[in-house]
Amino acid sequence: MRKHDDTGGRRFITFAQLRARWSVSHMKVERLLKSDPRFPKVHRFGPRARTRHLNLSDVEQYERRSVVPR
């Protein structure tokens, strides 16, 4: 359990979970991150956090308004 919960009660998924959800490659997600200004904002938790997270509700909203890459 984390000492400090800075998620504000929101649910997050990792990039690996997003890739599995969409069945796309790592590079596809990286390209979307760089090229699509509507792509959900990346969050990192902790001072040296390496794992990138996306707010699940932002991902769902992105899926509704965009053609999910396949």
C-alpha positions, -999 to +999 in steps of 0.1 A: +000+000+000+012+035-008+020+059+019+008+088-002-021+084-026-018+112-051-043+097-075-073+116-060-094+084-061-090+081-099-082+048-116-051+046-137-038+020-162-002+015-173+010+017-209+013-021-209-023-024-200-033+001-227-014-019-253-032-051-242-065-033-242-060-020-278-039-049-291-012-026-304+025-023-303+047-002-280+057+020-309+020+026-319+013+040-285+045+061-285+036+075-320+001+084-308+015+101-277+038+123-298+014+130-327-021+132-313-028+162-291-060+146-278-041+116-264-046+113-226-021+130-204+007+108-189+010+106-152+040+094-131+037+088-094+066+093-070+099+111-073+117+085-094+087+068-110+095+052-143+062+036-151+038+058-170+001+058-162-030+071-179-063+081-163-087+053-172-116+077-176-095+098-200-087+067-220-123+058-222-132+093-234-104+091-260-118+058-272-153+073-276-142+103-297-114+087-317-110+056-338-090+033-315-059+022-334-058-014-344 
